[in-house]
């Protein structure tokens, strides 16, 4: 690897990649043909991100606080250097990296991402962008200040089906969209019922640096209910089901309509959940109503359902007898997540990531629209690759599909949903410009995180 190769990949605004024909006369592969990355967090989705990125670029190092995850990732990336602290990795191999791939729990998104951007690195960051709205705004601020390429990991944004859905909406196939019902059948690991288990004492696995894993969050003793897999169900570390899945299921409607953040948000949750007694655990089930003021002075309601509330998603009267929506396991859409989009002209259903399997209902209406060519493209299965889009954006010096500024409002919506389910029964009023929930002090306090000493975020 040549020390000077970084000069070819300064692709933020004001810089340009030199075309291969200008620098490859020797026959040697030019530096601009390869994007080098380091990874942070390589368990589960982190491993998948390294493998996905590796198809289009090269992973030179990764860091994880759990030696077990690091060992598994090393088997798949044998040439990569392994670190137990991302800061050491930045210091030792950062000069050779163009990008950072961050797949940590939500509470560890903002710090390494901002530090990477301050070093001039492009950032691929798992969804949601951060655990809190304040951090999300800071990430957007840093991306603009340091002029780097950014990509959030909502993979469906790169699918062809996402573009097909948007084109149908923009061509007026649905008319004016008035309401959306979205759902995820999975609950939130029933963390409320596991709260008594947090009083038990467990030995920290020798492979895990628990102090650093907790990091900027309020400290809690190690418990296997927190890590490795169920952290998103706990309020100090995750963002619940809205944070986990809204950036997948709701992304198509944000893509098509370029929605602002909602004006009001109101949630109904699992019966018996108490905001004080159960403050550490997200409700297992919820229904959230988001109300948006659109640019055309009209309004749009999005109703989100997860867990047991999914069964209450209203069945469209035009849906054929014998067909299901997919809001129960075994539905004919093949998804456990999806949406119904109601328009003044037509009704459409789609699956989770990137509006997969989107179709107008009933089927006869769909066939008629295809026959008259009103739908244009009809290939609605998910294709396209999010990692490739990121790598190509780095090479070309362009904006990636899920650039932080592009997806900022949908992330904010997801995080407002996570706040709403912790404050159920209150119609929260959101002032996006002031970044404040104006009518509930308890909810407003959740907009901005409190950091443990030594882990403060500085942009």
C-alpha positions in Angstrom: 0.0 0.0 0.0 1.5 3.3 -1.0 1.8 6.1 1.5 0.7 8.7 -1.0 -2.5 6.9 -2.0 -4.7 9.0 0.3 -4.2 12.0 -2.0 -6.2 10.2 -4.6 -9.2 9.7 -2.4 -9.9 13.1 -1.0 -13.3 13.2 -2.6 -15.3 15.5 -0.4 -16.6 18.8 -2.0 -13.7 20.6 -3.7 -11.7 17.5 -4.5 -11.8 15.2 -7.5 -10.7 11.6 -8.2 -8.4 11.3 -11.1 -9.7 9.0 -13.8 -7.8 5.7 -14.3 -6.7 6.6 -17.8 -4.7 9.5 -16.4 -2.8 7.5 -13.7 -2.6 3.9 -14.8 -0.3 4.0 -17.8 2.2 1.8 -16.0 -0.4 -1.0 -15.8 -0.4 -0.9 -12.0 -3.8 -0.7 -10.3 -4.1 3.0 -9.2 -4.9 3.8 -5.6 -8.2 5.4 -6.6 -9.5 2.0 -7.7 -9.5 0.6 -4.2 -11.2 2.1 -1.1 -9.7 0.9 2.1 -11.7 0.8 5.3 -11.6 -0.1 9.0 -14.5 -1.5 11.0 -15.8 -0.9 14.5 -18.1 -3.5 16.0 -17.9 -6.8 14.2 -20.5 -9.0 15.8 -23.7 -9.9 13.9 -24.4 -7.0 11.5 -20.8 -5.8 11.8 -19.5 -9.0 10.3 -22.0 -8.8 7.5 -21.0 -5.2 6.8 -17.3 -6.2 6.6 -18.1 -9.0 4.2 -20.4 -6.7 2.1 -17.9 -3.9 1.9 -15.1 -6.4 1.1 -16.8 -7.2 -2.2 -16.1 -3.6 -3.4 -13.3 -2.4 -1.3 -10.7 -3.7 1.2 -10.9 -4.1 5.0 -7.5 -3.5 6.5 -8.4 -3.5 10.2 -11.2 -3.7 12.7 -11.8 -3.2 16.4 -14.2 -4.8 18.8 -14.4 -4.8 22.6 -15.4 -8.5 22.6 -12.6 -10.9 21.6 -15.1 -13.5 20.6 -16.7 -11.3 17.9 -13.2 -10.2 16.8 -12.1 -13.8 16.5 -15.0 -14.8 14.3 -14.5 -11.7 12.1 -10.8 -12.5 11.8 -11.6 -15.9 10.2 -13.4 -14.1 7.4 -10.9 -11.2 7.1 -7.5 -13.0 7.7 -5.4 -10.1 6.4 -7.0 -7.5 8.6 -5.3 -6.2 11.8 -7.3 -6.7 15.0 -7.7 -4.1 17.8 -9.6 -4.0 21.1 -10.0 -0.2 21.0 -11.0 1.8 18.0 -8.9 4.7 19.1 -5.7 2.6 18.9 -6.8 1.5 15.5 -7.3 5.1 14.3 -3.9 6.1 15.6 -2.0 3.1 14.2 -3.6 2.4 10.8 -5.9 5.4 10.3 -3.5 7.1 7.8 -4.0 4.1 5.5 -7.8 4.1 5.7 -10.2 6.0 3.5 -13.4 5.0 5.4 -14.8 3.7 8.6 -17.6 1.1 8.9 -19.4 1.4 12.3 -21.8 -1.3 13.4 -21.8 -0.9 17.2 -24.8 -0.7 19.5 -26.7 2.6 19.1 -25.1 4.4 22.1 -21.7 3.9 20.5 -22.5 5.4 17.1 -21.8 9.1 17.5 -18.4 9.2 19.2 -16.3 7.0 16.7 -18.2 8.5 13.7 -17.4 12.1 14.6 -13.8 11.2 15.4 -13.5 9.5 12.1 -14.9 12.5 10.2 -12.5 14.8 12.1 -9.7 12.6 10.7 -11.1 13.1 7.2 -12.6 9.6 6.9 -15.7 8.7 5.1 -18.3 7.0 7.3 -20.7 4.1 6.8 -22.8 4.0 9.9 -25.5 1.5 10.9 -29.0 2.7 11.5 -30.3 4.7 13.2 -27.5 7.3 13.0 -27.4 7.7 16.7 -29.3 7.0 20.0 -30.5 10.5 20.4 -31.7 13.4 18.2 -29.0 15.7 19.5 -26.3 13.3 18.4 -28.0 12.9 15.0 -27.8 16.6 14.5 -24.2 16.6 15.5 -23.4 13.9 13.0 -25.0 15.9 10.3 -23.1 19.0 11.4 -19.8 17.1 11.4 -20.4 15.6 8.0 -20.9 19.1 6.6 -17.9 20.6 8.4 -15.4 17.9 7.4 -16.9 17.4 3.9 -16.9 13.6 3.9 -19.1 11.0 2.2 -21.6 9.4 4.6 -24.0 6.5 4.4 -26.5 5.2 6.9 -27.1 1.4 6.8 -30.7 1.2 5.7 -29.9 -1.1 2.8 -33.2 -0.8 1.1 -32.5 2.7 0.0 -30.2 1.2 -2.7 -32.9 -1.3 -3.9 -34.5 -0.8 -7.3 -37.9 -1.4 -5.6 -37.4 1.8 -3.5 -36.9 3.8 -6.7 -39.9 2.1 -8.3 -42.1 2.9 -5.4 -41.0 6.6 -5.4 -41.6 6.9 -9.1 -45.2 5.5 -8.7 -45.9 8.1 -6.0 -44.3 10.9 -7.9 -46.2 10.0 -11.1 -49.5 10.3 -9.2 -50.5 6.6 -9.3 -51.8 6.8 -5.8 -53.1 10.3 -6.0 -52.6 12.3 -2.8 -51.3 10.1 0.0 -53.4 10.6 3.1 -52.4 7.8 5.5 -49.7 5.1 6.0 -49.9 2.0 8.3 -46.6 0.4 8.9 -45.8 -2.7 11.1 -43.1 -5.0 12.4 -44.5 -8.2 13.9 -41.5 -8.6 16.3 -41.8 -7.2 19.8 -38.9 -5.9 21.9 -37.4 -9.1 23.5 -39.9 -8.8 26.4 -37.3 -6.8 28.4 -39.9 -5.4 30.8 -40.4 -8.9 32.2 -36.7 -9.4 32.5 -36.1 -6.4 34.7 -35.9 -8.5 37.9 -32.9 -10.3 36.3 -30.9 -7.1 36.3 -30.6 -7.4 40.1 -28.6 -10.6 39.7 -24.8 -10.6 39.7 -22.9 -12.0 36.7 -19.2 -12.4 36.0 -18.1 -10.3 33.1 -16.8 -12.7 30.3 -13.0 -12.5 30.2 -13.2 -11.7 26.5 -15.3 -8.6 27.0 -14.3 -5.1 28.1 -17.5 -4.2 29.8 -16.4 -0.7 31.1 -15.7 0.3 27.5 -18.8 -1.4 26.2 -21.0 0.8 28.4 -18.9 3.7 27.4 -20.9 7.0 27.2 -24.1 5.5 28.7 -25.0 5.4 32.4 -23.1 2.6 34.0 -24.9 -0.7 34.7 -23.2 -3.9 35.8 -22.8 -6.6 33.2 -25.8 -8.7 32.5 -26.2 -11.1 29.6 -29.7 -9.5 29.0 -27.8 -6.5 27.7 -25.2 -8.0 25.5 -24.4 -9.3 23.1 -27.7 -9.4 21.3 -30.6 -7.7 23.2 -29.1 -4.2 23.9 -31.6 -2.4 21.6 -34.4 -3.3 24.0 -32.8 -1.3 26.9 -33.1 2.5 27.0 -29.5 3.4 27.9 -28.1 1.5 24.9 -30.7 1.2 22.2 -33.6 2.9 20.5 -36.3 0.2 20.6 -38.2 -1.2 17.7 -38.8 2.3 16.1 -35.0 2.9 16.0 -34.3 -0.6 14.8 -36.9 -0.9 11.9 -38.5 2.5 11.1 -35.5 3.4 8.9 -36.2 0.3 6.9 -40.0 0.3 6.7 -40.7 4.0 6.5 -37.7 4.9 4.3 -39.7 4.4 1.0 -42.3 7.1 2.0 -39.6 9.5 3.1 -37.8 8.8 -0.2 -40.9 9.5 -2.3 -42.3 12.5 -0.4 -39.1 14.0 1.1 -41.0 14.3 4.4 -40.1 16.8 7.1 -39.9 15.7 10.7 -43.4 15.1 12.3 -45.2 17.9 14.2 -46.9 15.6 16.7 -46.2 12.1 18.0 -48.4 10.0 20.3 -48.0 6.4 21.5 -50.0 3.6 23.0 -47.9 0.7 24.6 -48.0 -2.7 26.2 -50.6 -2.7 29.0 -49.0 -2.5 32.4 -45.8 -0.8 31.2 -44.9 2.0 33.7 -42.6 4.8 32.7 -40.9 5.0 36.1 -40.9 1.4 37.3 -39.9 0.1 33.8 -37.7 3.0 32.7 -34.8 0.9 31.6 -36.9 -1.3 29.3 -38.7 -0.3 26.1 -42.3 -1.5 25.9 -42.5 -4.7 24.1 -45.5 -3.6 21.9 -46.6 -0.2 20.7 -48.7 1.8 18.3 -47.4 5.3 17.4 -49.1 8.0 15.4 -47.0 10.5 13.6 -48.6 13.6 12.1 -46.8 15.5 9.4 -47.4 19.0 7.9 -46.5 18.6 4.2 -45.1 21.2 1.9 -48.4 21.5 0.1 -50.2 22.5 3.3 -51.8 19.1 3.5 -51.3 16.6 6.4 -50.2 13.0 6.5 -50.7 10.5 9.3 -48.3 7.5 9.7 -49.3 4.9 12.1 -46.6 2.5 13.3 -47.4 -0.9 14.9 -45.1 -3.4 16.4 -45.5 -6.5 18.5 -49.1 -7.4 19.5 -50.4 -4.2 18.0 -49.7 -5.5 14.5 -52.9 -7.5 14.6 -54.8 -4.3 14.8 -53.6 -3.0 11.4 -56.8 -2.3 9.6 -57.5 -4.5 6.6 -58.1 -2.5 3.4 -61.6 -3.2 2.1 -60.2 -3.7 -1.5 -57.8 -6.5 -0.5 -58.9 -9.8 -2.1 -60.4 -12.4 0.1 -57.8 -15.0 1.1 -54.9 -12.6 0.9 -53.1 -11.4 4.0 -51.1 -8.3 4.6 -48.1 -10.0 6.2 -48.9 -8.4 9.6 -49.0 -11.9 11.0 -46.4 -14.6 10.5 -46.9 -16.6 7.4 -48.4 -13.7 5.4 -48.3 -14.0 1.6 -46.0 -11.0 1.3 -43.3 -13.1 2.8 -42.3 -10.4 5.2 -42.8 -9.8 8.9 -42.7 -6.1 8.3 -44.4 -3.8 5.7 -46.8 -1.0 5.1 -50.1 0.0 3.5 -50.1 3.4 1.7 -53.5 4.9 1.2 -54.0 7.4 -1.6 -57.0 9.2 -3.0 -56.6 7.2 -6.2 -55.2 3.9 -5.2 -53.9 1.8 -2.3 -50.5 0.2 -2.3 -48.8 -2.4 0.0 -45.1 -3.1 0.3 -42.7 -5.1 2.4 -39.9 -4.0 4.6 -36.5 -3.0 3.1 -36.8 -0.7 0.1 -40.5 -1.3 -0.5 -39.9 -4.8 -1.6 -42.8 -6.5 -3.3 -44.7 -3.2 -3.6 -48.0 -3.6 -5.5 -51.3 -1.8 -6.0 -54.3 -3.6 -4.6 -56.5 -5.3 -5.7 -54.5 -7.4 -8.2 -56.9 -6.6 -11.0 -56.1 -2.9 -10.5 -52.4 -3.6 -10.6 -52.8 -5.6 -13.8 -54.7 -2.8 -15.4 -52.1 -0.2 -14.5 -49.4 -2.4 -15.9 -51.3 -2.9 -19.1 -51.8 0.8 -19.6 -48.1 1.4 -18.7 -49.1 3.9 -16.0 -46.8 2.1 -13.6 -43.7 2.3 -15.7 -41.1 -0.1 -14.3 -42.7 -3.2 -12.7 -39.6 -4.9 -11.2 -40.4 -4.5 -7.5 -38.0 -7.0 -5.9 -35.0 -5.6 -4.0 -31.8 -5.2 -6.0 -28.9 -2.9 -5.8 -26.1 -2.9 -3.2 -25.7 -0.3 -0.4 -22.0 -1.0 0.2 -21.3 -0.6 -3.5 -23.1 2.7 -3.5 -21.0 3.9 -0.6 -17.8 2.8 -2.3 -18.7 4.4 -5.6 -19.7 7.6 -3.8 -16.3 7.8 -2.2 -14.6 7.2 -5.5 -16.7 9.7 -7.4 -16.9 12.4 -4.7 -20.7 12.4 -4.8 -23.4 12.1 -2.2 -24.3 8.5 -1.3 -28.0 7.4 -1.3 -28.4 7.5 2.5 -26.2 10.5 3.1 -26.8 11.8 6.7 -28.5 15.0 5.5 -30.8 13.0 3.1 -32.0 10.6 5.8 -31.9 13.0 8.8 -35.7 13.6 9.0 -36.5 9.9 8.9 -33.9 9.2 11.7 -35.4 12.0 13.7 -38.9 10.5 13.2 -37.7 7.1 14.4 -36.1 8.6 17.5 -39.2 10.6 18.3 -41.1 7.4 18.1 -38.6 5.9 20.6 -39.2 8.8 22.9 -43.0 8.6 22.5 -43.2 5.0 23.6 -41.4 6.0 26.8 -44.0 8.7 27.3 -47.2 7.0 26.2 -50.6 8.7 26.2 -49.1 12.2 25.6 -49.4 13.9 22.3 -45.9 15.2 22.0 -45.4 18.5 20.1 -42.1 18.7 18.2 -40.4 22.0 17.3 -37.8 20.8 14.8 -36.2 24.1 14.3 -35.6 24.6 18.1 -35.0 20.8 18.5 -37.4 20.7 21.4 -40.5 18.8 22.6 -42.4 21.8 23.8 -45.2 20.3 25.9 -43.5 17.5 28.0 -40.3 18.2 29.9 -39.7 14.5 30.6 -39.8 13.7 26.9 -37.7 16.7 26.0 -35.0 15.6 28.3 -34.6 12.5 26.1 -33.7 14.5 23.1 -30.1 15.2 24.4 -27.9 12.5 26.0 -26.0 12.7 29.3 -22.5 11.4 28.8 -20.3 9.7 31.4 -17.1 11.6 32.2 -14.5 10.9 29.7 -16.9 10.0 26.9 -18.3 13.4 25.9 -19.0 14.1 22.2 -17.1 17.1 20.8 -17.7 18.2 17.2 
